[in-house]
Amino acid sequence: MSHPDLPALTDATIGPYLAEAGVPVAVDVWAEWCPPCGPMARTLAELQPEFAGRLIITTLNADENPETSRAYGIMSLPTLLIFQNGVVTQRLVGARPKSVLRPLLANALTPYANV
């Protein structure tokens, strides 16, 4: 499974990426073996253009990046983590339709919306 048009983060790159992003970052944590991860990734890829320049949607393969998965307590996939200034401000577990993801991502544009 691939995540089209979305940057892929790793254990080594997530910290620097979040520190330098300058805008909120949504990280779609997924795995090859996860059936709902594919539809979630496609939905997020479809939403990315709506948020271009204001929010970055990225991916992280949980199996290939166990340190990050452990650090953020990822227990189920897919998990969407929303970071603002390097801090997780929102967490969504499980695949959701565009009608749920769009307002969640829009809410992330408000600084520390859910802290």
Order of alpha helices (4+ residues) and beta strands (2+ residues): beta-alpha-beta-alpha-beta-alpha-beta-beta-alpha
